[in-house]
Amino acid sequence: MTDPERTADGRHVMIRGRRWRASDPELPGEVRERLVAHLMSARRDVGSALRAEDSDAEQLARRRVQLAKEGLGERGTPWWEMRLDERRHRWEEALRSLDAG
């Protein structure tokens, strides 16, 4: 799979003509992989909850999606407006919360 096209400033990716915030480029590979795994699992759980019409499970799954996206730097304060130590703290806290379940 090829990497999506990035904007000139590197802050966003272009997917099907739409601009999305790029993940934090300073994320270590292992951290990125773990956050993406949590994100994909949470997205599957959102779908399952919607099919089951379980609003409580949906809310929990959507919270996990939010945490993973924040850890990746795709939501919350833009990563380019934060110092590296702040960004590291954000992704470590996201993983701590997601790993705790």
Buried (B, 14 or more C-beta within 10 A) or exposed (E): EEEEEEEEEEBBBEEEEEEEBBBBEEBEEEBBEBBBEBBEBBBEBBEEBEEEEBEEBBEBBBEBBBBBBBBBBBBBEBBBEBEEEEBBEBBEEBBEBBEEE
